[in-house]
Amino acid sequence: MKYRFGSFELDSAERRLIRGGRELHLQPKTFDTLVFLVENRGRLVAKDDLMDHLWPDQVVTEHSLTRSIREVRKALGDRPAQSEYVETVPKSGYRFVADVSEIREGPADTGHFLAGGPRKSRQAWIAAAIVVLLVGITIWLGWQRPAPSGQAGTPVLAILPFGNLTDESDNDLVMRGVVEDVRARLATSGQLALTSGVSAGALQSLDPQHDRWPELLEADWLLSGQMDSAAKYQFVTLELTSATEGVAWEEEIRIRSGDLIGVAEKIARKVAQTLELNLPAAPRYLTMAADVDSINAHHTYLMARGLLAQRNPANVARAVQLLHEVLELKPDHADALAALGIAYILSPDQYYPIGVAGERANELFDQAIDINPELALAWAGKALLVLVRDGDLDEQRRYIERALELNPFDADALGWAANLAGSEGRIIDAFNYFNRALAVDPLHVTVSGNLSFNLARQGRYDQAEALLATTRSRLGDQPMLVYFEVSIDTAQGKLRSALERSQQAVLDWPDSMFFAGQLATAYARLQMKEEAAEWVDYARDLPGQDEQRFGAALFVWSAFGDKERLADQLETMLAHPDFNDEQPTQSAPAMLGNLIEGYGQLADCAMVERLFGYRFPSLDALEGRRGTFAPIAHLAHWLAWCLQADGRGDEARPWLEMVAGEYAFMRTQGLGDATPAMLVEAQNQLLLGDPEASLRTLESMVEIGWLDQGSLVHDPRWSGLRDNPGFVRLTNTVVRRTSELRDGLRRDGVVAAFRESLAGRPETAD
């Protein structure tokens, strides 16, 4: 049956909700809730009747129903206070109050409109639906709010950054640290999903009055607070608010002589009592002060936690100093040990080479776990460390599972679990983890960005762009969103859009190495060498991750076939502390990957084989790594090409077949083609002796819009195809389109206007 109300059309049979020609994607339970209300329009539907209909074989609480109603209202743009569609009858149920008309179809009306697309036949729609099921899109489209733990009725709490009304500016950081500790303590219950500081901070910047928090954070409860002082006392005033019932309680905690030990515990216990949660006992050093050193150590620890929550290099550096002070006073402060380990991972090059920083961090995590085996932060740190090192998959899984066992709603850990699942080829599991992360943290820009990036790497550009657009509509301009938007534009050959976004990002965030690097590579793809070189130099002097900086430089010099600069850059990398010449296996994985790529471009196969062997000495080392989300196949292909070029075809064959198997596996999962992966596949097909297949793959890429003139002209792996008329024709097409884009940019003054915009800024590096 089809219904029309307001600007909406609802098709219960096809399970589609359309507004203004665009389809709105709802979770299954949310859709069922809407259909049931529409079918019973005009009359009161009791809560029990709704719950019996939606969960006939499950025992759930009203939290689940409240959440579904909230999702219906969000989809319809409805507000409880001024409802146009769903009326709440307090303590009784709900009523659909809008005028509804039924749509009667004639026999000729057999097609359906998809959002922004052409009319399809029923058979085509069924075929599309099968593809949807194959790739698990129904999972990731559920980002609009499933039960985050997979268990109906789990309440969600958002904690806003606590304010500081005292005269001491350090208390800004102290309050951030208190919030982090409260969040960590409540997570130990395993019964409560907690929106992270990322999402809560985003809400605070979006809506200072916070009256939209149920809609934006999709939370059931909100905890807010602030610190004030009077005479020799300090006070933390708290307020816990329910999304449905309003303020639950207000509380004031008095603090004497700056003694903050036990404050986070008191707050967590009060919240737990209201929400009927069971909290395990807290370590003694977090509940009561033994001496002045303990008080001072904990105060300093809270400041460090506040700094770490902001995660920029300067704050991380200061946090490291403060955490060392804490541990001098209290060597057994487990939380400080774990936090220091996290700090070393976040910014290793400020203190040690990455291998040394990793070893030091691991020691700190182990010390923290010896003191408190239930410390989720320490287990999450071990999981992060092994991911950064790209270590053993079983080890990754063990630490991630332990971290999620202690805190099932950690959005970061859920994102790591998604990446692990993807690297093992568990595609549906990967998107389910991403979905759970966004269910808890709907404003978590990093999770949204990583999910969009992984969608794009599978050729699912429309879904990736839709997710980014949805996130942008809620958060506004965010650096992470722009970074992924540029990446997705580039993959589709939207080079003008990628360049213009990068230019604007550099203007908005001039100190970001990421955007300087993206701008350099955007110019390189357009074969604008002078501009690309300028921004490579600019990025070189900005703070940030060296592997990203080096990657941008390698791409630029490869795009122009500049062997001399490429060789100089590689020598610089070999001298970098993150490349450990004495223990190469301890070198940063990203550094080794960049080196393999760079020496491959120079056709220095002795170095390629040596460097690759540090990470993957044999095919067995890739066991279990499907590489769906990780570009391991790309590195393996460089080795295979080198072995074949050296006349060792028998040794190359297993690597080439492994790469081919990678793509065959991806297609069994129903995944689309992404141009970066297709490029490696085309090269692999060529080395396997099938130039016709290689050309077909390249032609498909160009049809998508892919433009990378530098790769076709300078990449040595095309040497066996350069005289092929089809390859020459394809290269000429890419060169012509790139030239047209470049001429259009110059004609429209895009580059000149950008230079004028830079006039008021400090000059770029020479």
C-alpha positions in Angstrom: 0.0 0.0 0.0 1.1 3.5 -0.8 0.3 6.6 1.3 0.8 10.3 0.9 1.0 12.8 3.8 2.6 16.2 3.8 5.5 16.2 1.4 6.1 12.4 1.9 5.1 9.3 0.0 5.3 6.0 1.9 5.3 2.6 0.1 4.9 -0.1 2.7 5.3 -2.9 0.1 8.6 -1.7 -1.3 9.6 -0.3 2.1 10.4 3.2 0.8 9.9 6.7 2.2 10.3 9.5 -0.4 10.3 13.2 0.0 10.6 15.6 -2.9 11.8 12.8 -5.2 14.5 11.7 -2.8 14.5 8.5 -0.9 15.0 8.6 2.9 16.7 5.5 4.3 15.3 4.3 7.6 16.3 1.5 9.9 13.9 -1.5 9.6 12.3 -1.0 13.0 12.0 2.7 12.4 10.2 2.0 9.1 7.9 -0.6 10.7 7.1 2.0 13.4 6.1 4.6 10.8 4.0 2.1 8.8 2.1 0.9 11.9 1.3 4.5 13.0 0.2 5.5 9.5 -2.0 2.4 9.1 -3.6 3.3 12.5 -3.7 7.1 11.8 -6.1 9.2 13.8 -6.4 6.9 16.7 -4.3 6.4 19.9 -1.8 3.5 19.6 -0.9 2.2 23.0 2.8 1.7 23.8 2.2 -1.9 24.6 0.5 -2.5 21.3 3.4 -0.9 19.4 6.0 -2.9 21.3 4.1 -6.1 20.8 3.9 -5.4 17.1 7.6 -4.3 16.6 9.2 -6.9 19.0 6.8 -9.8 19.1 9.3 -12.3 20.3 11.6 -10.1 22.4 11.5 -8.6 25.8 12.5 -4.9 25.5 12.1 -1.7 27.5 10.5 1.5 26.5 13.9 2.9 25.6 13.7 0.9 22.3 10.3 2.3 21.5 11.3 5.9 22.4 14.3 5.6 20.1 12.2 4.4 17.2 9.7 7.2 17.7 12.5 9.7 17.8 13.9 8.3 14.5 10.5 8.6 12.9 10.2 12.2 14.0 13.8 12.9 12.8 13.0 11.5 9.3 9.8 13.5 9.1 11.4 16.7 10.5 8.8 16.6 13.3 9.3 18.0 16.8 7.5 16.7 19.9 6.5 20.2 21.1 4.9 21.2 17.8 4.0 17.9 16.2 2.7 17.8 12.6 2.8 14.0 12.3 3.4 12.0 15.6 1.6 13.2 18.7 2.7 11.9 22.1 -0.1 11.1 24.5 1.7 11.2 27.9 1.9 7.8 29.7 -0.4 6.2 27.0 1.0 6.1 23.5 1.2 7.9 20.2 -1.1 9.1 17.5 -0.4 9.9 13.8 -2.2 13.2 13.3 -1.4 14.3 9.8 -3.9 13.9 6.9 -3.1 10.7 5.0 -4.4 9.7 1.5 -4.0 6.3 0.0 -2.4 6.2 -3.5 -4.2 3.9 -5.9 -2.1 2.7 -8.9 -3.3 1.9 -12.3 -2.0 -1.3 -14.1 0.4 0.7 -16.2 2.3 2.2 -13.2 4.8 -0.6 -12.7 8.0 1.5 -12.3 9.5 3.3 -9.3 11.7 6.4 -9.1 14.9 6.1 -7.2 16.3 9.2 -5.6 17.8 11.4 -8.3 17.8 8.5 -10.8 15.8 7.2 -13.8 12.7 5.0 -13.7 13.5 1.3 -13.3 11.5 -1.8 -14.1 10.5 -4.1 -11.3 12.9 -6.7 -12.5 15.8 -4.1 -12.4 14.8 -3.0 -8.9 14.9 -6.6 -7.7 18.3 -7.1 -9.3 19.5 -4.0 -7.6 18.1 -5.2 -4.3 20.1 -8.4 -4.6 23.3 -6.4 -5.1 22.4 -4.4 -2.0 22.1 -7.5 0.0 25.4 -8.8 -1.3 27.4 -5.8 -0.2 25.7 -5.4 3.1 24.5 -1.8 2.3 21.5 -2.5 4.5 23.9 -2.6 7.4 25.7 0.7 6.8 22.6 2.6 5.8 21.4 1.9 9.3 23.7 4.7 10.6 20.5 6.6 11.5 20.3 4.8 14.8 20.2 1.1 15.6 20.6 -0.2 19.1 24.3 0.4 19.5 25.3 -2.8 21.2 23.0 -5.0 19.2 20.9 -5.3 22.4 17.5 -3.5 22.4 17.0 -1.1 25.2 20.5 0.0 25.9 20.4 3.7 27.1 22.7 6.2 25.6 24.3 9.0 27.7 26.0 12.1 26.3 28.4 14.0 28.6 29.0 17.6 27.6 32.4 19.2 28.3 32.1 20.7 31.8 32.4 24.4 32.1 34.8 26.4 34.3 33.6 29.5 36.2 36.6 29.8 38.5 39.5 32.3 38.0 41.9 29.4 37.3 42.3 28.8 33.6 43.9 25.4 34.3 40.5 24.2 35.5 39.3 24.2 31.9 41.6 21.2 31.3 40.8 19.7 34.7 37.1 19.7 33.9 37.9 18.0 30.5 39.8 15.4 32.4 37.0 14.8 34.9 34.6 14.2 32.1 37.0 11.7 30.5 37.2 9.8 33.8 33.5 9.9 34.4 33.0 8.5 30.9 35.6 5.8 31.6 34.0 4.8 34.9 30.5 4.5 33.5 31.8 2.4 30.6 32.8 -0.3 33.1 29.2 -1.1 33.7 28.8 -2.5 30.2 25.2 -1.5 30.4 25.4 2.1 29.1 26.4 3.5 25.7 28.4 6.7 26.0 28.6 9.3 23.3 32.3 10.3 23.1 33.8 13.7 23.8 34.2 14.1 20.0 30.4 14.1 19.5 29.7 16.1 22.7 32.2 18.7 21.8 30.7 19.0 18.3 27.3 19.5 19.9 28.7 22.3 22.1 30.2 24.1 19.1 27.0 23.7 17.1 24.4 24.6 19.6 25.5 26.4 22.8 22.0 26.1 24.3 22.0 22.3 23.7 18.3 22.1 23.3 18.6 19.9 20.2 20.7 17.3 21.9 18.2 14.4 21.7 18.0 14.9 17.9 21.7 15.6 17.2 23.3 13.2 19.6 20.5 10.6 19.5 21.0 10.1 23.2 18.5 9.2 26.0 20.3 11.2 28.7 22.5 14.3 28.9 24.9 15.1 31.7 26.2 18.6 32.0 28.2 20.4 34.7 30.5 23.3 35.6 33.0 24.2 38.3 32.7 27.3 40.4 34.5 28.5 43.6 33.7 30.4 46.8 36.0 31.2 49.6 38.3 28.1 50.1 35.9 25.7 48.4 35.2 24.7 44.9 31.9 23.3 43.6 31.0 21.1 40.7 27.3 21.6 39.8 25.7 18.8 37.7 22.5 18.3 35.8 21.2 15.0 34.4 18.4 15.4 31.8 16.2 12.8 30.2 15.3 13.1 26.5 11.6 12.4 27.3 11.1 13.5 30.9 13.3 16.6 31.3 15.6 17.2 34.2 16.1 14.2 36.4 18.2 15.7 39.1 20.6 18.5 39.9 23.6 17.9 42.2 26.4 19.9 43.8 29.7 18.3 44.8 31.9 20.3 47.1 35.7 20.1 46.8 38.1 21.3 49.4 41.7 22.4 48.8 41.7 21.2 45.2 41.2 17.6 46.2 39.6 16.1 43.0 40.3 12.5 43.9 37.0 10.7 44.0 35.0 13.4 42.2 34.6 11.5 39.0 33.7 8.4 41.0 31.0 10.3 42.9 29.5 11.6 39.6 29.6 8.2 38.0 27.9 6.6 41.0 25.2 9.2 41.0 24.4 8.6 37.3 24.6 4.8 37.8 22.1 5.0 40.6 19.6 6.9 38.5 20.1 4.6 35.4 20.2 1.5 37.6 23.6 0.4 36.5 26.1 -1.8 38.3 29.6 -0.3 38.6 32.5 -2.4 39.7 34.6 -1.1 42.6 37.1 1.6 41.6 40.8 1.4 42.4 41.7 3.0 45.8 43.8 5.8 44.2 40.7 7.0 42.4 38.4 7.2 45.4 40.2 8.8 48.3 43.3 10.9 49.0 46.1 9.4 51.0 48.4 12.5 51.0 49.2 15.8 49.4 51.3 14.0 46.7 48.2 12.0 45.7 46.1 15.1 45.4 48.6 17.0 43.4 49.3 14.0 41.1 45.6 13.4 40.4 45.1 17.2 39.7 48.0 17.1 37.2 46.7 13.8 35.7 43.3 15.4 35.0 44.9 18.3 33.2 46.9 15.9 31.1 43.7 13.9 30.2 42.1 17.2 29.2 45.0 18.0 26.9 45.0 14.5 25.3 41.3 14.8 24.6 42.1 17.7 22.2 44.8 15.6 20.3 46.8 18.3 18.6 50.7 18.0 18.7 51.2 20.9 21.1 48.7 19.6 23.6 50.0 16.1 23.4 53.5 17.3 24.1 52.4 19.2 27.1 50.3 16.2 28.3 53.5 14.0 28.1 55.3 16.4 30.4 52.5 16.5 32.9 52.1 12.7 32.9 55.7 12.3 33.7 55.2 14.6 36.7 52.3 12.5 37.8 54.3 9.3 37.7 57.2 10.8 39.6 54.7 11.5 42.4 52.7 8.3 42.0 54.4 5.5 40.0 51.4 3.2 40.4 48.9 5.6 38.9 47.5 3.1 36.3 45.4 5.6 34.4 48.4 8.0 34.0 50.5 5.1 32.8 48.0 4.2 30.1 47.4 7.8 29.1 51.2 8.3 28.7 51.3 5.3 26.4 48.5 6.8 24.3 50.4 10.1 24.1 53.5 8.3 22.7 51.4 6.7 20.0 49.7 9.9 19.1 52.9 11.9 18.6 55.9 9.6 18.6 58.3 11.7 16.6 58.4 14.4 19.3 60.2 12.1 21.7 61.4 8.8 20.1 61.5 7.1 16.7 58.2 5.3 16.1 59.6 1.9 16.9 61.1 3.1 20.3 57.9 5.0 21.1 55.9 1.9 20.4 58.0 -0.3 22.7 57.8 2.4 25.4 54.0 2.6 25.1 53.6 -1.1 25.3 55.6 -1.2 28.5 53.4 1.5 30.0 50.2 -0.4 29.0 51.5 -3.6 30.5 52.4 -1.8 33.8 48.9 -0.3 33.9 47.3 -3.6 33.3 49.4 -5.2 36.0 48.0 -2.6 38.4 44.4 -2.7 37.1 43.6 -5.6 34.7 40.1 -4.0 34.0 41.5 -0.7 32.7 39.9 -0.3 29.3 42.1 2.6 28.3 45.2 0.3 28.6 43.7 -2.5 26.5 42.5 0.0 23.9 46.0 1.5 23.8 47.5 -2.0 23.1 44.9 -2.4 20.3 45.8 0.9 18.8 49.5 0.2 19.0 49.3 -3.1 17.2 47.1 -1.5 14.5 49.6 1.3 14.0 52.4 -1.3 13.7 50.2 -3.3 11.3 51.0 -6.3 13.5 49.7 -9.8 13.7 46.0 -10.1 13.0 45.4 -12.5 15.9 47.1 -10.1 18.2 45.0 -7.2 16.9 41.8 -9.2 17.4 42.7 -10.2 20.9 43.4 -6.7 22.1 40.4 -5.2 20.3 38.1 -7.8 21.7 39.4 -7.2 25.2 38.9 -3.4 24.9 35.4 -3.9 23.6 34.6 -6.4 26.3 35.5 -3.8 28.9 33.8 -1.0 26.9 31.4 -2.3 24.2 30.5 1.2 23.1 34.0 2.7 22.4 33.5 4.3 19.0 37.3 4.4 18.3 37.7 0.7 19.2 34.7 -0.2 17.1 36.3 1.6 14.2 39.5 -0.4 14.7 37.4 -3.6 14.8 35.9 -2.5 11.5 39.3 -2.1 9.9 40.5 -5.4 11.2 37.3 -7.2 9.9 37.9 -5.5 6.5 41.5 -6.7 6.3 40.3 -10.2 6.9 37.6 -9.9 4.3 34.7 -9.9 6.7 32.9 -7.2 4.9 29.5 -7.3 6.6 31.2 -7.5 10.0 33.2 -4.4 9.1 30.2 -2.3 8.2 28.4 -3.6 11.2 31.2 -2.3 13.4 31.2 1.1 11.7 27.4 1.2 12.1 27.7 0.5 15.8 30.3 3.2 16.2 28.0 5.8 14.5 25.1 4.6 16.6 26.9 5.6 19.7 28.7 8.6 18.2 26.6 10.1 15.4 28.7 13.3 15.4 32.0 11.4 15.5 33.6 12.9 12.4 36.6 10.5 12.3 34.3 7.5 12.2 32.1 9.0 9.5 35.1 10.0 7.5 36.7 6.5 7.7 33.5 4.8 6.8 33.1 7.1 3.7 36.7 6.4 2.7 36.2 2.7 2.9 33.1 3.0 0.8 34.9 5.0 -1.8 37.8 2.5 -1.8 35.2 -0.1 -2.9 33.9 2.1 -5.7 30.7 3.0 -3.8 31.2 6.7 -4.4 27.5 7.7 -4.2 27.2 6.2 -0.8 30.4 7.7 0.4 29.4 11.2 -0.8 25.9 10.8 0.8 27.4 9.9 4.1 29.8 12.9 4.0 26.9 15.2 3.0 24.8 13.9 5.9 27.6 14.5 8.3 28.4 17.9 6.9 24.7 18.9 7.2 24.9 18.2 10.9 28.4 19.4 11.7 29.2 22.1 9.1 32.7 22.4 7.8 35.1 20.1 9.5 38.8 19.4 8.4 38.3 15.6 8.5 35.3 15.8 6.2 37.1 18.0 3.7 40.1 15.6 3.7 37.9 12.7 2.7 35.8 14.7 0.2 39.0 15.6 -1.6 40.1 12.0 -1.7 36.8 10.8 -3.1 36.8 13.6 -5.7 40.3 12.5 -6.8 39.3 8.8 -7.2 36.5 9.8 -9.6 38.6 12.2 -11.6 36.9 15.3 -10.3 40.2 17.1 -10.3 38.9 20.6 -10.4 36.7 20.0 -7.4 39.6 18.3 -5.6 41.8 21.3 -6.3 39.3 23.9 -5.3 38.4 22.1 -2.1 42.1 21.8 -1.3 42.7 25.4 -1.9 39.8 26.5 0.3 41.0 24.0 3.0 44.5 25.6 3.0 42.9 29.0 3.5 40.7 27.7 6.3 43.4 25.6 8.0 46.8 26.9 6.9 48.7 24.9 9.4 47.4 21.6 8.3 50.0 19.4 6.6 47.3 17.2 5.3 45.7 19.9 3.2 49.1 21.3 2.0 49.9 17.7 0.9 46.6 17.2 -0.8 47.0 20.5 -2.6 50.4 19.5 -3.8 49.1 16.2 -5.2 46.1 17.9 -6.8 48.4 20.2 -8.7 50.5 17.2 -9.7 47.5 15.3 -11.1 46.9 18.4 -13.3 50.6 18.4 -14.3 51.2 21.8 -12.8 54.8 21.2 -11.6 55.7 24.7 -10.3 52.6 24.9 -8.1 53.0 21.3 -6.9 56.6 21.8 -5.9 55.7 24.9 -4.0 53.2 23.1 -1.9 55.5 20.1 -1.3 58.0 22.5 0.2 55.3 24.2 2.2 54.1 20.9 3.6 57.6 19.9 4.6 57.8 22.6 7.2 54.4 22.0 8.8 53.9 19.8 11.9 52.3 16.5 11.3 52.8 12.9 10.4 56.0 12.4 8.3 54.7 9.4 6.4 51.9 11.6 5.0 54.3 14.4 4.1 56.7 11.9 2.4 53.8 10.2 0.6 52.8 13.6 -0.9 56.3 14.3 -2.0 56.8 10.9 -3.6 53.6 11.2 -5.5 54.5 14.6 -6.9 58.0 13.7 -8.1 56.7 10.4 -9.5 53.9 12.2 -11.4 56.5 14.3 -13.3 59.1 11.5 -13.6 61.6 13.6 -11.7 64.1 10.8 -10.8 66.6 13.1 -9.2 64.2 14.7 -6.7 62.6 11.3 -6.1 66.0 9.8 -5.2 66.8 12.7 -2.9 63.5 12.2 -1.1 64.1 8.5 -0.7 67.5 9.1 0.8 66.0 11.6 3.3 63.5 8.9 4.3 66.1 6.3 4.8 67.9 8.6 7.2 64.6 9.3 9.1 64.4 7.8 12.7 61.2 6.0 11.7 63.2 3.9 9.3 65.3 1.7 11.6 68.3 0.5 9.6 69.6 -1.7 12.4 66.1 -3.3 13.0 64.1 -2.7 9.8 61.3 -4.8 11.0 60.6 -2.2 13.7 60.3 0.6 11.1 57.0 2.3 10.7 54.8 0.3 8.2 53.7 3.5 6.4 57.4 4.5 6.0 58.3 1.1 4.5 55.3 1.3 2.2 56.4 4.7 0.9 59.9 3.5 0.4 58.8 0.4 -1.6 56.6 2.7 -3.8 59.4 5.2 -4.3 62.2 2.7 -5.2 59.7 0.9 -7.5 59.2 4.2 -9.4 63.0 4.3 -9.7 63.1 0.7 -10.9 65.6 -0.1 -8.2 64.3 -3.6 -7.7 67.1 -4.6 -5.3 65.8 -2.1 -2.8 62.2 -3.0 -3.5 62.9 -6.7 -2.7 64.9 -5.8 0.4 62.3 -3.4 1.8 59.4 -5.7 1.0 61.1 -8.6 2.8 61.2 -6.6 6.0 57.4 -6.7 6.2 56.4 -9.7 4.3 59.2 -12.2 3.8 56.9 -14.7 2.2 53.4 -15.3 1.0 52.7 -17.0 4.3 53.2 -13.6 6.0 50.0 -12.5 4.2 47.9 -15.3 5.5 44.5 -14.1 6.6 45.1 -10.6 5.2 42.5 -10.2 2.5 43.6 -6.6 2.0 40.1 -5.4 1.2 40.7 -2.1 3.0 44.5 -2.1 3.1 46.7 -1.7 0.0 48.9 -4.7 0.7 48.2 -6.0 -2.8 49.7 -2.8 -4.2 53.0 -3.4 -2.4 53.0 -7.1 -3.3 52.6 -6.1 -7.0 55.8 -4.0 -6.9 57.7 -7.1 -5.7 56.1 -9.3 -8.4 57.0 -6.7 -11.1 60.6 -6.6 -10.0 60.9 -10.3 -9.9 59.5 -10.6 -13.4 61.8 -7.8 -14.7 64.7 -9.7 -13.2 63.8 -12.8 -15.2 62.5 -14.6 -12.2 59.0 -15.2 -13.5 58.5 -18.4 -11.6 59.0 -16.5 -8.3 56.8 -13.6 -9.5 53.9 -15.9 -10.4 52.6 -16.7 -6.9 52.6 -13.0 -6.0 50.7 -12.0 -9.1 48.2 -14.8 -8.5 47.8 -13.6 -4.9 47.0 -10.1 -6.2 44.5 -11.5 -8.8 42.9 -13.6 -6.0 42.5 -10.5 -4.0 40.3 -8.9 -6.6 38.4 -12.1 -7.3 37.6 -12.3 -3.6 36.4 -8.7 -3.5 34.0 -9.5 -6.3 32.6 -12.5 -4.5 31.6 -9.9 -1.8 29.7 -7.9 -4.4 32.1 -5.0 -4.0 32.3 -2.4 -6.7 35.5 -1.2 -8.3 37.5 1.7 -7.0 40.0 3.3 -9.3 43.1 3.0 -7.1 42.5 -0.7 -6.8 41.6 -1.0 -10.5 45.0 0.6 -11.4 46.9 -2.2 -9.6 44.6 -4.8 -11.1 45.3 -3.5 -14.6 49.0 -3.7 -14.0 48.6 -7.2 -12.6 46.7 -8.4 -15.6 49.4 -7.0 -17.9 52.2 -8.9 -16.0 50.0 -12.1 -16.1 50.2 -11.9 -19.8 46.7 -10.5 -20.6 47.2 -7.0 -22.1 43.7 -6.9 -23.5 42.2 -7.4 -20.0 44.6 -4.7 -18.7 43.3 -2.2 -21.4 39.7 -3.0 -20.6 40.3 -2.3 -17.0 42.0 1.0 -17.8 39.1 2.0 -20.2 36.6 1.3 -17.4 38.6 3.6 -15.1 38.6 6.4 -17.6 34.9 6.0 -18.1 34.5 6.5 -14.3 36.5 9.7 -14.7 39.9 8.6 -13.5 42.7 10.9 -14.7 46.3 10.3 -13.7 48.5 11.3 -16.5 51.7 10.9 -14.5 51.0 7.3 -13.8 50.4 6.3 -17.4 53.4 8.3 -18.7 56.0 7.6 -16.0 55.2 4.4 -14.1 57.7 1.7 -15.2 55.2 -1.1 -14.8 53.5 0.0 -18.1 56.8 -0.6 -20.0 55.4 -3.7 -21.7 52.3 -1.8 -23.0 53.7 1.5 -24.1 53.8 0.6 -27.8 50.3 -0.9 -27.8 48.0 1.3 -30.0 45.1 0.9 -27.5 47.3 2.1 -24.6 48.7 5.0 -26.7 45.1 6.0 -27.5 44.0 5.8 -23.9 47.0 7.8 -22.7 46.3 10.5 -25.3 42.7 10.7 -24.0 43.9 11.2 -20.4 46.5 13.8 -21.5 43.9 15.7 -23.5 41.3 15.7 -20.7 43.9 16.8 -18.1 45.1 19.6 -20.4 41.5 20.8 -20.9 41.0 20.8 -17.2 44.2 22.7 -16.6 43.5 25.2 -19.3 40.0 25.8 -17.9 41.4 26.4 -14.4 43.8 29.0 -15.8 41.2 30.6 -18.0 38.8 30.9 -15.1 41.5 32.4 -12.9 41.2 29.6 -10.2 44.9 29.5 -9.5 45.4 33.3 -9.7 42.5 33.9 -7.4 43.9 31.5 -4.9 47.3 33.3 -5.0 45.5 36.6 -4.3 43.7 35.0 -1.3 47.1 34.0 0.1 48.3 37.6 0.0 47.2 38.3 3.6 48.8 35.2 5.0 52.5 34.5 5.9 54.5 33.7 2.8 54.8 30.0 1.9 58.2 28.3 2.3 60.8 28.7 -0.4 
